[in-house]
Amino acid sequence: MKRIAKYSALAAASGVLLLAGCIDRSETVTYKDPERMKIEFQNEKAGRVFYEALSKMPYSGGTESSTEVSIPVVFKHKYVVKTGDNAKFNEAVKRCDTNKDGVITEGEADIFASQFH
């Protein structure tokens, strides 16, 4: 009888631990955002057209990577790295400034914007 009671107590304690979840659980999120590329605009219209197109530009380059380490019931840690908005901006500049002179002209902005209509 004592043996059965001992196993019942052990089973009950295990069940409580399983229902309670991890004892130590944490998550860390880090944002990695590259510096924005330096760019000039030929005039106000070129800048406006560029930024309007940027807002419509789909961007799949934004990444999120995660690493998860866990020991069931005892420990779980998740580390996430996310890319910020500057990466999208830099991609747009690379696509728009076709002659790579650091100046976005009205013509370049119009061509860039036409890709997202």
Secondary structure as UniProt FT lines:
FT   HELIX           2..20
FT   STRAND          24..32
FT   STRAND          40..41
FT   HELIX           44..56
FT   STRAND          64..71
FT   TURN            72..74
FT   STRAND          75..83
FT   HELIX           86..96
FT   TURN            98..99
FT   STRAND          103..104
FT   HELIX           106..114
FT   TURN            115..116
//
